């Protein structure tokens, strides 16, 4: 099912030279969607006419030597919790199917200003949580889940339909589906990308991107931050990435609280990756070798449970208003989350935040001496069945810590994709991409996943 996809940014030098065009690239993209999506089910809406018109304008700008940005003409899919003026935003909910807001989110409007082509809306779980009303399938095995709430974007990119899709994450909804579907997934530092107009108001929520190459993934978010900044009160994603830079990084190893839940095949794949690092002179220090890492491990050992508790309180509204409107259209999982929230107190929430702050402080101390930490991106291969999105235990730590995290499609379990996860220091997003460039190109020889360098 997956097809080989040309990264977009790598093609733009050809556009400048008059060989190929943004319209040609879009035509290829639409043809792949028409061929692949009937089986995958990644999209809930497409705007073909608007995309074609935008691609023609982009083609003219490249021809005239005046592109709006490095991603001018790039087809980008939008997770269906993020508002678009020209397509509905249904939040994966029976309550809001077909709802039009008639406005763009901050990120979507910024992408349009950069010349990107907003091609369609991708499936999500109910309110970007756990229940998958839409039955998107994994492009590598249709009997298996594509992952969490950014599953539509991950499946679309993972099977080669298009170069980038926007996603969001509050627990593991970018990293896990990207791992399952064989794509690059990036969850930025909390607050780095302006989420205004996106229906995910949790304090750990981040808007990020899922891409075919590092360059495409980074430059989409860089274009947004340049035009819309970060969340209110946050400066936003900072810095630039030199994809030609090759500096051997200082790497540590984090088990996170999910390690005991990983499959034998996943642990074997990681052991092989660890040996690859050792073969080029990098020993991954872990909790046994570094007391600061041990303290961080203890602080994030219950990251998943702590995150769910924080989210429960923060999700009381708007679930209570939805239940008032029509509780029968909420999934059992949503009704249970509301019940949990209504039993909580503000004092309990205060204690949860204090625990999160302590975890972030412990991690920051350990991260000050490493360029990145390495771990698994998921507990194993995508599970069989479409009723569950898989276990987010390996992803919750990055969300709790508010730090940037990348998953790279470098390993396999059960013959299916499994990502290698990199976690960086808060605010060091650009530096994490340079570490990822070295890991892909120098440690694994996958320059095809980097992009132009």
Secondary structure, DSSP 8 states (H G I E B T S, - for coil): -------SGGGHHHHHTTSS-HHHHHHHHHHHHHHHHHHH--EEEE-HHHHHHHHHHHHHHHHTT--SSTTTT-EEEEETTB-BTTB---TT-TTSTT----S--HHHHHHHHTT-EEEEEE---GGGSS---S---BTTBTTB---STTHHHHHHHHTTS-SEEEEEESSSTTHHHHHHHT-EEEE-STTSS--TTBS---TT-EEEEEESSHHHHHHHHHHHHHHH-SSTT---S-----TT------EEE---TTGGGS-HHHHHHHHHHHHHHHHTT---B-TTT-HHHHHHHHHTTTHHHHHHHHHHHHTHHHHHHHHHHHGGGS-HHHHHHHHHHHT--HHHHHHHHHHHHHHHHHHHHHHTT-SEEEEESSSSS--BSSS-----TTTHHHHHHT--EEEEEEEEETTEEEEEEEE--TT-HHHHHHHHHHIIIIIS--GGGT---
